[in-house]
Amino acid sequence: MNTQGRAVSPEPGRPQTFMRFDGALGHVENLFNMIAAFAILALMLLAVAQVLGRLLFNTPIPGFIDITEQAMAIFAFAGVAYCQRVGGHIRMEIVLGRLHGRALWICEMIGVILIAAVVFLLIWGSWYHFDRAWSFGDSTMDIRLPTWPSKLLVPIALSLLFCRLLLQIYGYARLVVNPDRAAVAVPVIHDVEEVAQHEIEEAFGEDTEAGGAK
């Protein structure tokens, strides 16, 4: 499992400018993640109102399906950069878990470079779909909601993810040059005991540092 390997306090030998960029980007990622969370909550409440309205008053919410379709873009993409930052995406670590030092960081950096290339292509394609929806005035079938806002969110969220990937490429490159450096702005692999300790600290709201990681 992965947890965030981003330093939280300045220490000698750490790249301060890089850490400031990481912190600033982290605030934006947190904001997008909160937007995604509130979108999920709002959609849940809307679904409850839809069921109760249909059951008690035989009056469903107009355009419920249209609203749901557009909201899916928010909670599907808005939190993707945050998830990448904390290492929350599902991945296989059978091989990576056995690597150490420079070999591990080289493999991690190659993987992130490949992801960044794919994300760049997705940004280009999703922007094209937004531009087409904007130009044609595309809308939903039922209540005629414009589709361009949800389609615009996709390249914006992917661009945020791309920035995070660039920071991680630089973070891994630092470790490739000198594996003894502390991991900054990159997720690191922890063993079961470390993951359990991290989850306990989060559950009880403790703000501690373990090896320069939060």
C-alpha positions in Angstrom: 0.0 0.0 0.0 1.0 3.6 -0.5 1.0 6.6 1.7 2.1 10.1 1.0 5.8 10.7 1.2 5.6 14.5 1.1 7.6 16.4 3.8 5.6 18.8 5.9 8.4 21.0 7.4 11.5 22.5 6.0 14.7 20.7 6.8 18.3 21.2 5.8 19.0 19.8 2.3 15.4 19.8 1.2 14.4 21.6 -2.0 12.4 24.5 -0.6 11.1 25.9 -3.9 10.0 22.4 -5.0 8.2 21.9 -1.7 6.4 25.2 -2.0 5.2 24.2 -5.4 4.1 20.9 -4.0 2.3 22.6 -1.1 0.5 25.1 -3.4 -0.6 22.4 -5.8 -1.7 20.3 -2.8 -4.1 23.1 -1.7 -5.7 23.1 -5.2 -6.0 19.3 -5.1 -7.6 19.4 -1.7 -10.2 21.9 -3.0 -11.0 19.8 -6.0 -11.3 16.7 -3.8 -13.7 18.6 -1.5 -15.8 19.6 -4.6 -16.0 16.0 -5.6 -17.0 14.9 -2.1 -19.8 17.6 -1.9 -21.0 16.5 -5.4 -21.4 12.9 -4.2 -23.2 14.1 -1.1 -25.5 16.4 -3.1 -26.3 13.6 -5.6 -27.1 11.2 -2.7 -29.5 13.7 -1.2 -31.0 14.3 -4.6 -31.5 10.6 -5.1 -33.3 10.4 -1.7 -35.5 13.3 -2.7 -36.2 11.5 -6.0 -37.3 8.3 -4.3 -39.4 10.0 -1.7 -41.0 12.3 -4.2 -41.9 9.5 -6.5 -43.1 7.3 -3.6 -45.1 9.8 -1.5 -46.2 12.3 -4.1 -45.8 10.6 -7.4 -43.7 13.5 -8.5 -40.2 12.6 -9.5 -37.5 15.3 -9.8 -37.5 16.6 -13.4 -34.2 15.8 -15.2 -32.8 13.6 -12.4 -31.0 11.4 -15.0 -29.6 14.4 -16.8 -28.3 15.9 -13.5 -26.8 12.5 -12.5 -25.0 12.2 -15.8 -23.5 15.6 -15.6 -22.5 15.2 -11.9 -20.6 12.0 -12.6 -17.9 14.0 -14.3 -17.3 15.9 -11.0 -16.8 13.1 -8.7 -15.1 10.9 -11.3 -12.4 13.4 -12.2 -12.1 16.2 -9.6 -10.4 14.0 -7.0 -8.0 12.2 -9.4 -5.0 14.4 -8.7 -5.5 14.2 -5.0 -5.6 10.4 -5.2 -2.4 10.4 -7.2 -0.7 12.6 -4.6 -1.5 10.3 -1.7 -0.8 7.1 -3.7 -4.5 6.0 -3.5 -4.8 4.5 -7.0 -4.9 0.7 -7.2 -1.7 -0.8 -8.6 0.4 -4.0 -8.5 3.4 -3.9 -6.1 4.5 -7.5 -6.3 7.7 -6.5 -8.1 8.1 -2.9 -6.8 7.7 -4.1 -3.2 10.9 -6.2 -3.7 13.0 -3.3 -5.1 15.0 -0.9 -3.1 17.1 2.2 -3.7 17.8 3.5 -7.1 16.2 0.5 -8.9 12.9 1.3 -7.2 13.0 5.0 -8.0 13.9 4.3 -11.6 10.9 2.0 -12.1 8.6 4.4 -10.3 9.8 7.3 -12.5 9.3 5.3 -15.7 5.8 4.4 -14.6 4.9 8.0 -13.9 6.4 9.2 -17.2 4.2 6.7 -19.1 1.1 7.8 -17.1 1.9 11.5 -17.8 2.1 10.7 -21.6 -1.3 9.1 -21.5 -2.8 11.9 -19.4 -1.5 14.5 -21.9 -3.3 12.7 -24.7 -6.4 12.5 -22.6 -6.2 16.3 -22.0 -6.0 16.9 -25.7 -9.0 14.6 -26.5 -11.2 15.8 -23.7 -10.6 19.5 -24.6 -11.6 18.6 -28.2 -14.9 17.1 -26.9 -15.5 20.3 -24.7 -14.9 22.5 -27.7 -17.3 20.6 -29.8 -20.0 20.7 -27.1 -19.5 24.4 -26.7 -19.6 25.1 -30.5 -22.6 23.0 -31.2 -24.5 24.0 -28.0 -24.8 20.3 -27.0 -27.4 19.6 -24.2 -29.0 16.7 -22.4 -32.1 15.0 -23.7 -34.6 15.7 -21.0 -34.3 19.2 -19.5 -31.7 20.5 -22.0 -28.8 21.0 -19.6 -25.7 22.3 -21.4 -23.0 19.6 -21.4 -20.0 21.8 -21.8 -19.5 22.6 -18.1 -19.0 18.9 -17.2 -16.9 18.3 -20.3 -14.7 21.3 -19.4 -14.1 19.9 -16.0 -12.5 16.8 -17.4 -9.5 18.6 -19.1 -9.1 20.9 -16.1 -9.0 18.0 -13.7 -6.6 16.1 -15.9 -4.4 19.1 -16.2 -4.2 19.3 -12.5 -3.2 15.6 -12.5 -0.6 16.3 -15.2 1.0 18.9 -13.0 1.1 16.5 -10.1 2.7 13.9 -12.3 5.4 16.4 -13.4 6.2 17.1 -9.8 6.4 13.4 -9.0 8.7 12.9 -12.0 11.1 15.5 -10.6 10.7 14.0 -7.1 11.7 10.6 -8.4 14.5 12.0 -10.5 16.0 13.5 -7.3 16.0 10.1 -5.7 17.5 8.4 -8.8 20.4 10.8 -8.6 20.8 10.3 -4.9 18.7 7.5 -3.3 19.8 8.7 0.2 17.6 11.8 -0.1 14.3 12.0 1.7 11.3 11.3 -0.5 9.5 14.6 -1.2 6.2 14.9 -3.1 6.1 11.2 -4.1 4.1 8.3 -2.6 6.3 5.6 -1.0 5.7 2.0 -0.3 5.2 1.1 3.4 5.0 -2.3 5.1 1.9 -3.5 6.9 3.0 -2.1 10.3 3.7 1.3 8.9 0.3 1.5 7.1 -1.5 0.4 10.2 0.3 3.1 12.3 -0.6 5.7 9.7 -4.3 4.7 9.7 -4.3 4.9 13.5 -2.8 8.4 13.4 -5.4 9.5 10.9 -8.3 8.0 12.9 -7.3 9.8 16.1 -6.3 13.0 14.3 -2.7 12.9 15.3 -0.3 15.0 13.3 3.0 13.3 13.6 6.0 12.9 11.4 7.6 9.5 10.7 10.7 9.6 8.6 9.8 13.1 7.1 6.4 11.9 5.9 3.0 12.8 7.1 
